[in-house]
Amino acid sequence: MRRFLFLLPLLAALCAASPAFAQSDALKQVWIQTHALMVAGKYADAEAAAKKSVTMAQAEAGPDGASYAVSINNLAEAYQAQGRYAEVEPLLKQVTQIWAKVYGPDHPAVALGLNNLAGFYLQQGRYAEAEPLFQQALAIREKALGPDHVDVATSLSSLALLYNDEGRYADALPLYQRALAIDQKALGPDDLAVAETMNNLAKLDADLGRYADALPLYQRALAIREKALGANHPLVALSLNNLGMLYYDQGRYADALPLLQRALAIREKTLGPGHPDLAASLNNLGALYRAMGRYANAEPLFKRAAALDTQALGLNHPNVARDLYNLAVLYDMQGRFADAYPVIHRAAAITALRATRANGKGGQAELRDQRNIFLNDVGVAGRLAASGSPYAPGLREEAFAAMQWSKASDTAAAVAHMAARFAAGSDALAALVRQRQDAQDRLDADNAQILNAVSQPPDKRDANAEAALRADADGVRQRLQQLDSNLAAQFPAYAELANPRPVTIAATQQLLAPDQALIVYAVGENESYIAVITRANSGIFGAPIGAKDLTAAVKALRRTLNPEGKTSVPPFDASDAYKLYQQIFAPAEPALKGVTQLYVVTDGALESLPLGVLLTAKPSADALSAAAPDDLRNAPWLARRFAVSVLPSVSSLKSLRQFSGAAHAPQPFMGFGDPTLTPQPGDNRGAPDAARGGTVKSVFRGDVVDQAELRDLPSLPETAGELQAEAKLFNAPQGSVLLADAATVTAVKHADLSSRRIVAFATHGLLAGDVGVAEPGLVLTPPAQPSPADDGLLKASEIAQLKLNADLVILSACNTAASDGTPGAEGFSGLAKAFLYAGARSLMVSHWSVVSDSTVALMTRMAALLEQKGIGRAEALRRAELALMDDKDHPEFAHPLFWAPFVVVGEGGVSQQ
């Protein structure tokens, strides 16, 4: 990130323009000395020099002088380089306050201070705090300097870096592109700022696996830096390192080696052998040697990196955890488990401390690093336990905690917040938390609109509208701060409930009945792990399949389970279903004696596959065809043995059990369906776009729902009978089913859903990416006069604002459990997440486009079973599935395409009345 902290020429120029400025030659020399010491990596000496300049500036200009601000800014940089973060923040805040007082709140100096503080927050992974400061700095610079100033490009690049770290690549890309255009126009094609933006763009491409796009950008950045700075400058080393790691990621080790070796040599020559910036080069070259099997070359590099980072940053810094992880992986690959364990154990302890403080939030890169550390801890602990090590007694508990830490999940957070809101049994708390949720939603919407605005070229900007958005966002932030203060003061236990820590094995066992088991998956790069917890026993098992192979296996199996674009039911790949069972379920089988109900925390590609379609014994044929329904019925489906509920995390089981103690809704049922759409042939509850033979091109025009296209989706008249049958089975009162013209977004928003135990939607479910959908949603009747409050699509952001107290939400639509298409998206779509957030104990959602006639039969059978005492939601679904596949009137229903798409997410057991 360019031009963040130590910007001596610019700071001096800013100070010289102020009457409050007082700078002697002696003070200027101390500034220069501080800068030189920082560049040399002599941070303790730089700190002493900076403190000297603070004393001098205070004597010359007083504590409110601009030169005093420069000095404490330099001191903050010295502290930051040493990892003394608690001392950095107050100084940077003071710098900004002084400059605002000296120059006024809209001066570029204030923007510089805000950018510095935001950069500090970004380094700490405090993204929610960094983003508004970056945006504020950008707004000041655009207003004071014009939209095409190079400092505006700096702000754009800074904000893009934040989004890149968070994995928000689509948000980062236009900001990088605009910054690059500004720099090239203002500074020319060979400027160092241009090289830096190219470097950042290349990193984004590399993160997305677009290596062919990244390569020329890295090469061009290297050429600019070599020409401007010479062959032995640290920035040249940085470019060499980035290019070398791109080759490493592609497996081009012979190309990567000379680049990484040269980068390390330059840094050692220019920075000295003890400089902490060497650690990155040491780690990267060590990783390359490790990949090449040159273990003896790699080990001293990893050890040296850990020593440098520990000395410079302290024992508990994330960089130290990274260094230790690299060393532990090396030992693990060599079978040196006793050497690997204490190293990875220490790395995991550092990372858990970091994860605790971050409450599960962090950028994509940071979360990936955390996950790798925890999964390596699980693997080493297991291998060490198998070898009979004296460490064994505590390893199982440590591995179970590490598996939980490895799975950061927004859906799990939604469950935790929902449960905390209801479990406390306080109407005042529930109201306060709800206000906070609504305020956060509003802030997210404001930020999205601001981001869209600043990504546009100057001639498409509306300064007044942007100012109003920023003012609203600032007001909402203040509101959030006040709500957080109120929560902390009035309900101190809420924070603990809403941000749960890993649950112990013993505590998990207390949550389970004798016939229940919890299965937790953790999918690693080359192997995976399965934790099985029952009321009486626990175990952690290795699974011989990594992320890449698992993804390929699940995709192959799902190709036989998706009706879209097919004129006939495809044969089911039985051999692949049995092979996958052997890999990801059979290792846990011995621990499941007497178990009939499974709570499963899935991971990776398993999030997009209902486990019931796995085959528990070798099939009679490699493929099972709909032409032989008896073979399908008699197949050893896992669904015949277990009722499965899917959980987003282990802690969500605890949260949902706490939630189950809340007062249940008094009314039984509410249903919405059969929206008024265009009658068309076919019975899939999907979004038949033009590519799949449909007429719908895009239901969105920009951010607005296109009413004509939405109405062109096929009508679903059979859903009326489905909902009416369910209402009758649940003894719902008159008016509990809203159909056709009555099934509108407005009707959903105005309904008293908090009084209904079961809420059902039988309609089209659209995910992000379907027919141009910008946000996942449920299709309802388009209004005659559309408005922002009702445009015919009940979107996830609107669902999250509903007030629910539901034992079950049935989403009898299509794809409502699939990934919503964004990079890094979870398996549970934005729809499912939104309903959990709104207050649902469980949901029934689908993994692929469902067929209407089989769905009607499945739903009505499940509803009838739910009315029987002692049958839980997952068990009711399982029995309905078995009845469907055994339906002799519809032999085609024996194919899992018809009976298997739905899963229960959340509490799948019996409702506690």
N, C-alpha and C positions, 0 to 999 in steps of 0.2 A: 504494500500500500504506500502510495507516494505522498510525500510532503505532509506527514502527519505531525511529528512532534518537534524535532530540532530544525527549525527553519530560520536560521540566524539572519540572513540578509533581509528577508521579508519582515521579520519581527522588528529588526532595527529600523527599517524604513517606516513601518507603522508608528513606532515610538517617536521617531524624529518629527513626525507631522503633528504631534500633540504638545500642547503647552505644559502638560504634566510630565513630559519626558525630561529626564536628566541622565546623561550618559557621559561619564568621564572616559578618557582614554584607558585608564587603569581598569575600569569595569569592562570595557570592550575587550581588553586583552584577556581578562578572566573568562569571558564568554568564549573566546576563541580557544583558550586552553581547555575549557570544559568539552567543547566540541571535539577537539583532537583526541582527548582521553577517551571519549565515547567511541570514536571511530576505531581506536586502538584496542577496544574491549577492556580497558582498565576502569571498570565501573566504580570501584570503591574510591579510586583517585578522582574520577569525574564527580562523584558525589561530594567529596571534600571541596573541590573547586567550585561546584555549583552553590554549596552552602556559603562559601566565601563571597560569591557574587550576590547572594541574597542579602547578606549583611551590608555589603557595600551599597547596593541599590536602595535598601531601606534607609540608609543614612543620607543618600543623595536625593532621593525622590519621595521617600515616605512609603508606607505600606499600601498606598492607593495609586502609586505611580506606575506608568506603563513599563518602565525599565525593570521595576520590581517584579511585574508579571512575567517578563521575559526570563528573569532569573529563576523564579519558582517553577516556570515551565521546564527549564533545563534540569532542575532538581527532580521534577517528576519523571523525566526521561531516565535519569540515572537510577531512580528507584525502580522504574518499570523494567529496566534491563536486568536488575538483580532479583526480579520476581517479588518485590516488596509492594504488592498491589494495594494493600490497605492504606499505604502512605501516598499512593499515586492519586487516587480519586479526589480527595479533598483539595489537593494542589491544583489539579486541572480545573475543578469547579471554581476555585478562587481566581485563576487566570481569566476565565470567561467573565466572571463578575467584574473584575477590574476593568477589562477592556470595554465591557458594556457601559460602565460608569464613565470612562474616559471619552469614548467615541460615540456612545449611543447604541441602542440595541440592534440597529440595522447596518452596522459598519462591517466591512469585510474582516476586520480583526476579530470580531465576535464570531463570525462564521468559522474562522480558523480555530478559535478556541473550542467551539462546538464540535468541529470535525476531529480535533485532537481527543476530546473526551469520548466521542463516539468510537474512535479507533481503539481506545483503551477498552471500552465495553466489548467491542467486537473481538479483540484478542482474548477476552475473558469468556466469550461465548454468551454474553448477556445481550442477546439480539433484540429483545423487546425494548431494552433501554437505548440501544444504539440507533435503531431505525429512526425514531422521531428526531434525534439530534442531527443525523445525517440529512434528513429532509429539511429541517429548519436551516441548517447551514446552506443547503442548496438554494432554498428560497431567498435567503439574504443575498447570496452571490448573484443570482439571476437578476434580482431587483437593483442591486448596487452596481454591478459590473456588466450586465447585459447577458443574454442567453448564449452568446458565442465566446465568452471569455474562458481562458484556460483554467482558471480556478473553478468555473462551473464544471468543466470536464473532470477536474479532480473530485468534486463532490459526486458527480455521476458515477465515476469509477469506484469511489468508496462505497456508495450505496449498492452498486452491483456486486462488489466483493462480499458484502453481507449476504445478499440474496444467493450468491454462489455457494457460500459456506452453508447456508440453510438448505441447499438443494433446490432452490427456487430458480431453476435455470431459465425458464421462460421469462421471468421477471428481470433477470440479470442481463440477458442478451441485448435488448434494445438500449439499455443504459450504456453498456460497453460500446455499442455501435455509435451512439450519439457522441460519446466522449471521444472516440477515435476520430470521428468526422471533424469535431471542433479542433482537436490537437493538430490534425494534418493540415487543416486550413490555416490555423493561426501560427503554427510552429514549423511547418514543412514536414515532408515525409521521413526525414532522417533524425528527428528530434528524439531525445531519450524518453520523453513522455509518451510519444507514439509507440516506442518499443515496449514500454511498460503496459500500455493498454493492449497491445498485440499479445503480449505474454499472458495477460489475464484472460483474453478471449480464447487463447490456445488452451489454457487450463480448463475453461468451461467445456470446450470441445473434448478434451481428454477425459474429463469426468463423465461425459456422456458416451465415451467409447468411440468418438468420431475422430480417430487417429489421423486419417487422411486430411481432415480439415485443420487439425492442430499442428501438424508437421510444418507446413510452410510458414505459419505464424511464428512458431518458435524459432525457425531458422532465420526469418527476417529480423526478429527482435535481437537475436545473437549478432547478426551482421551489423545492425545499427550500433549496438553497444561496443563491439570491437572497434568499429571505425571511430567512434566518438571518444572512447575511453582507453583504448589500447588493449593488448591481448591479455594483460594480467590484472585486470580490475575485478573487484568482488562482484559487480553486477554482471560481468562476463561469466564469472564462475556460476552465478545464479542461472543464467541462460543455458550454460553447458549442462548444469544439473537437471534442469527441466527437460531439455532435449534428450539427455541420457535416460531419464526415467520414462519418457514416452517410449523409447526403444525397449526399455525393460518391460513395460506393460505389454508390449507386442511380442515379447519373447525373443527380441533381437539382441541377445546378450553380447555378441561380438561387437556390434555397433555401439552399444551402451558403455562398454568397459572403458575405452580411452577417454570418452567424454567425462565420465564420473571421476576417473583418476586425475584428469587435468583440472576439474573443478576443485577437488580436494587440494591439489598442489598449489593452485592459485590462492585459495583461502589460507592455507598454512603460511605461504610466503608473505601475503599482504596483511594478515591479521595476527599471525603468530600462532605457535602450536598450542597455546592454552586458551584460545578464544572460544567462547561457547557457541558461536555461529558455525564452528566446525562440526558440531554434533550432527547436523542434518546431512552433511556430506559423508561423514563417517557411517551413519546409518544406511544411507542409500547405497554406498559402495559395498558395505557389509551385506546388505540384502541381495545385491547382485552376486557377490561371491557365494552366498548361501544357495542361491538358485542354481549356480553353476557347479555346486558340489564341492567348492573350495572352502571347506569348513575351517581349516586352520588359518586361512586368511581372514575369514569373517569374524571370528571370535574376538581378537584383540580390538577390532574396530568398534564392535558393539560395547565392549567394556569401557573403552576410552570415551565413547559418546556419553555413556551413563555417568562417568566420573565428571566430565565437563559440565553436563547439565545439572548434576547434583550440586556441584560447587557454585555454579552461577545462579541457579534458580531455586535451590532448596530441595529437601527430600521428597516433598509431596506434590511436585509440579507434574502436570500431564506429560511433559516431554520426557521426564524421567521414567514414567510408566511406559511410554513408547519404547524407550531404549531397552528397558528390562524385558519387555515383551519380545523384542527382536532377538535378544539373547536367549530367552526361554524357548522360542521356536527353534533356534539353532540346536540347543541341547535336546529338545524333543525329537527333532529329525534324526539325531544321532543315537536315539534310544537312551540318553542320559537322563532318565526321569528324576532320579534323586537330585541331580544338579538343577534340573529345570524347575522343580516344584518351589523351592524357596524364592526363586527369581520371579516366577509368574504369580506366586502368592502375594508378593510385595507389590507387583504391578496392579493386581486386581484390587488390593486394599486402597492404593492411591486412587484408582479409577472409581471405586465405589464411593469414596469420599467426595470426589468431583461430581458424580452422578447424583448423590444425595443433595448437594448444594444446588444443583441445576434443576432438581425436581423433574428429571427425565427429559429436559429440553436441551437441545444443542443442534449444531449444524450437522449436515449429512456426513461430512468427513469425521467430525468428532464422534458422532454416534457409531459410525463404522469402526473407528479405532477402539472405542469402548467395547463394542460387541466382540471384536476379534480377541481382545484381551480376556474377556470373561469366558469365551468359548475355549480358548487355549487353557485357561485355568480348569475348566470342566474336564477337558481331555487329559491333561497331565495328572490331575487328581485321580481320575479313573484308572489311568495306566499305572500310576504309583500304587493305588489301592490293590490292583490286580497282582502286583508284584510282591505283595505282603509287606509293604513298607511300614515302619513304625508310625508314619504320619496317618495311616489309614483311618483310625476312629473318627476323626473330624472331617475327613475329606468329602463324605457324602453330603453333609450339611453345607459345606462350603460350595460344592458343585451345584447344589440346588439353588442357592442364593445367586450364584453367578449366572445360571440359566435365566433367572428372573431379571437380573440386571441387564442381560443382553437384549431383552425384548422391550425397547422403548416403544410405546404405543399411544397415539392420540385417542384411540377407542378406549383403551384401559383408563386413560385420564377422564374420559367422558363418564365411564361407569363410576369411577371413584367420586367425582364431583356430584353426580346424581345421588349416589348412595349416601354421601355425607349430608347432602341437603335433606334427605328424608329420614335418615337414621337418627339424627339428633333429636327428632320429635319436637321441634320448635317451629311454630309457624313464623315467628319473627326471623329465625335463621333462614328458613326456606325462602322467605321473601327477600331477604338481604342478598343471598347467594344468587337468586334469580335476577335481581337487579344487576348484580355484577356480570352475570353471563350475558344479559342483554346489552349492557354497556360495552363489553368486549366485542360482541358481534358488530355493534355500531362502529367501533373503532376500526375493526378489521375491514368493514365496508368502506370507510373513509380512506384508509390507507391504500386499498386497492384502487380507488378512483384517483388518488393523488399519484400513485405509481403510473397509472395509465396516462395521466396528464404530462408528467415530466418526461415520459418516453417519447412524446410527440415533438416534431420540429416546431420552431418558433411560430410559424404562420398558422399553426393549428391550435395554438394555446389560448386559453381564456383566463387572464390574470385574475379577474374579479371572482370567477367561479373557484379557482384554485385557492385564493385567499380565504374564501368562505369555508371551503373544505378543511383547510389547515386550522382555521379558527375553531371549527366544530370538533376536529380531532383533538386539539389542545384542551378544549372544555371537557371532552369525554375522558381524556387522560387524568385530568384533575378529579373528575368524578370517580374514576377507578381507584385512585390513590385514597380518596376519602372512604370509599366502600371497603378497601383493604384495611384501613385503619379501624373502621367500625367492626369489621369481622374479627380482627386481632384482639380488640378490646372487649367485645361483647361475647365472643364465642371462641376462646383460645384453642379449644379442642378441634375446631373445624379444619385447621391446616393439616393436622396429623391425619384426619380422616380422608381429606381430599388428595393428599400426596403420600400414599402408602409406601412402605418399605418392603423389601422381600419378606415373605412369610416363611416361617420355619417349617420343617417337616412335621414336627409334633403339632404345631398349630393347624397345619393343613389337615392332618389326620383327624383332628377334633371336628372339622367341618364336614367330614364324610360319614355317610351311613355304611353299615357293613357290606352292602351290595354295590357300593359306589367306589370309583377310582378316579384319580386325577392323572392325566397323561400330559406331560409338557415336552414339546419338541424344541430343539435348538439346532438349526441347520447351519453347519459350518462350510468352509470353502471346500474341504476335501472329505469330511466326515460329519456325521450328525450325532445328536445325543437325545436319548429318551429318558425322562424321569417318570417313574410310576409310583404313585402314592396311594395306598389303600388305608383303611382304618387300622390295620394291624401291621402292615409292612411297608417298606420303601426300597427302591432300587434305582440306579442310574445305569443305562445301558448304551453302548455304542451302536450306531447304525452305519453300515458300510456304503454310504452314499453322500456325496457333497451337493452343494447348491446347484451347480451347473447340470449335473446328471439328473438330479431330482426335478429340476425345471423341465428338462427335456422329457422325462418320463410322464410327468403330469400333463404336459401339453399333448403328448401323443395319446394319452388315455382320454383326454377331454375332446379330442377330435371325433371320437366315436359317441359323444354325448351331447352334441350340439346340432339341433335340427336346421339351423339357418342355412339357406342356400341348397338344401338337400331335398330331392323329390321322394326319397325313400329312407327308411330307418337304417342307418349304417350298422354293420356287424360290430358287436362289442368285442374289444380286444381282451379276451380272457387271460391269455398268457401274461400280458403286461400287467393286468390287475393283480394276478397272483405273485408275479415277481416283485411288484412294488410292496405288496403286503409282507413278503419275506424280508424286504429291506427295512421298512419303517414301522412294522407292527409286530412281526414275529419275535424280535428280541425281547419285547415286553410281555409276551404271552404267558410265560411261567408265573408272573406276578399277579395275574388276573383271575385266579381261581375263585369262583363264587361271586364274581362281579357281573352285573347285568347293566349298570348305568355308567357311562363314561363322560367325564368332563375333560375336554381336550383343549389345550392351548396350542394352536397350530403355529407354524412358522414358515416363512419362505413360500415356495410354490404350493405347499400343503394348504395354504389359506384359500386356494381356489378349487379344492377338490373335496366333495363329501366322502368321508371315510367309509360310509356304508357300501360303496361300490367295489371295495376291495374284495378279493376272493381269498378265503382262509384255507383252501386246500387246492391241490393241483386240479385244474379243470379238465373236463373230458375232451375238450377241443381247444385249439388256439384261439378261435373266435366263436362267439355265441351269436346266432342270427335270430332276428325276429321271425324268420320262417320256421324256426323250431322253438316255439314258446315254452314247451315242456323243459327243454334244456336250460332255458333262462330261469324258469321258476325253481328248478331243482338245484341251481348253482349254489355253492356255499358262500353266499354273500355275508359280509361282516354285519350287515344290517339285521340278519336273522339272529345274531347273538347279542348285540349291544344296542342300547339306546344312547345316542351321542348328542351331547350339548357342547357347543363351541364357546370358548371363553377368550377374551382378548389378553388376559394375564392371570397369573395365580392369585394376585391380590383382588382381582375382580370377583372371584368366588366369595372371598371374605366380605367384600363390599355388598354383593348381592344378598348374602345371607343376613347382613345387618339391615339391608333395605327391606327384607321380607318381614321384618318386625313392624314396619310402618302400617298405619291403618289402610285397609284396602278399600278400593272404590265400591260404592254401594250398588251401582247399576251393572248389569252383566256385559253389555255388548253395544258397539256402534260400528256401522259399516258404510263405506263409500265405494261406489263403483258404477259400471256401465255408463261412462261419460258419453255425452252426445258428440259423436264423431262421424266419420264417413263410412257407410256400410261398404265392406269389401270382402272378397273371399279370403279364406285362410283362418287359422285359429291360433296363431302364435301371439303371445303378449309381448311383442317386441317392437322395435323401431325399424320397419322395413325401408331402409334407405335405397337410393337408386342403384347403388353398387350391388345390392342383394335382390334386385328385381322389384323393388317397391317404387313408389312415386314420391316419397318424401325426400327432399334434398337437405334441408336444414331447418330445425325449428327455431333457431336463433338468427336474428339479423343484427349483428353486433352484439350488444348486451340485452337486446329486446327480443321477446318471444314473437315469432312470426305466426300470427293467428291463422292465416290460411294454411300454412304447412302443418301446424298443430292439428287443425281440424281434419287434415287429410290422412291422419293416422287411422288405421282400421278400427271400426267400432267393435265392442266386446259385449254383445247382448246377453251372452250366457252367464256373465258375471252377476247379473241381477238375480238369477235363480240361486247361484252359489251363496250370495250374501243373505238372501231371504231364508234359505234353508238353515244357515248358521244362526240367524236371529231367532228362528223358531226353536232350534235345539237348545239355545242358551236362554230361552224364555225372556227374550228382550221385549220391552214395552213398545207400543206403537210409536212410529217415528224414529226408530233406531237405525233404519237403513235409508240412506239418501242416494238416489239413483238419477241417471239421465240429467235433466236440466237442474236438478237439485244438488247434484254432486259437484260442487264448485269449491275453489280455493277459499272463497269467502265463507262458505258454509263450514268448512273444516276449522277455520280460524275462530268462528263464532260459536262453535259447538262446545259444550261443557265436557270436554274429553277427560278431565280429571276425575269425573264420576264414573268412568267406564273401565271395567276390569279387562275387557278384550276390545281392541280396536283393529278393524280390518280394512285394507285397501285392496280392491280387485280391479286393476287397471294396468296400463302400460307403465313400466318403470324405465326411465331413461338415465343412462350414466354419462358422465363427461366423456365426450368423444362420439356418442351416438348421435347421428344425424345433426351434427353441429352443436350439440348441447354444451353450453359453457359451464353448467353446474348441474349435478344430478338432481332428479326430481320425479314426482309422480304426476301423470297426466290426468287432469280432471276436465270438466266441461268448460271450454273457452267461453268467456263472457261476451255478451253483445257489445259492451263498451269496455274494452280492456283498460286496466290501470296498473300502476306499479304494485298495488296491493293485491291485484287479482288479474293475472294474465293467462290463466288456464294451466299453469305448471306449478305444483306445490314443491318448491325447491328446498334443498337441504337446509339452507340458511333460515327458511321460514319454519321448517319442521322443528329445528332446534329451539325455536321460540314458543312452541306449543307447550301447554301445561298438562302433562300426563301423570297418571298414577296407575299405570297399566301392568297387569300381570303378563300380558302377551299382546304384541302388535304383530298382526299377520300382514305381510307384504306379498299378496298373491299376484305378483307381477313377474317381470323377468330380470335376471341379472342383478337383483338387489343386493347380493353379497359379493359381487365381483369387484376387482380393483377398479377405481374410477379413472384410471388412465394417466394420472399424473406421475412424474418420476418419483419413485420412492413411496408410492401410495400403498396403503395397507390393503389386505385382502377384504376387509369389511368396507363396503362403499361408504361414501359420504351420507347416503340415506340411512343405513343402519346405525352409523355413528350418531347421526342427528337424533334419531328416535331414542337411543340410549341416553343421550344428553338431556332430552326433554323429560325423561322420567319413566322409561319402560324397563321392566324387570327382565323381559326376554322378548325376542323377536323371532319370527319365522321368515327366512329370506331364501332367495334362490341363487343358484350358481350359474344357471344358463337360461336361455329363453324357454319359457315353459309353454306347453301345449294346453289350450284352454279346457278341452273336454276332460282330459286326465286330471287337470288341476282342480276342476269343480268336484270330481269324484274324490280326490285326495282330501280336499279341504272339508267337505261335508262329513267324511268318515272320521277325520281327526276331531272335528267339532263334537261329533257324537261321543267319541271316546273321552274327551275332556269332561263331559258331564258325568262320567262314571267316577265314583269316589276312589281315591288312591292311585289314579293314573296320572303321571306327570306329563308335561308337555312333550319332552323328547320321546317318552315311551308311547304316547298317543300318536306321534308322527311315525314312529317305527311300525306300530301295528297297522296304521293306515297304509303305509307303504307295502307291507306284506299282503294286506287285503287287495291292494290295487294290482300287484303283480300276479295274484292268484285269481283275478277276475276272468272267468271263462267266457264271458260275453265280449270281452275286449282282450283277446290273446296278445295283441301288440303291447299292452300295458306291462307285460313281463319284462320288457326292455328297460334298463335303468334310465334311459332318456326320459321316460314318462314318470317313474316313481321316485327317482333319486335326487332331483335338483334342489329340494328344500333342505335346510338345516335349521336347527334351533340355536340361536345365539343368546347367551346369558344363562339365567336360571332355568334349567330344563326340568327340574323336579316338580313335585306336587306343591301347589300354592298353599301357603300357611294362612288359613282363615282365622 
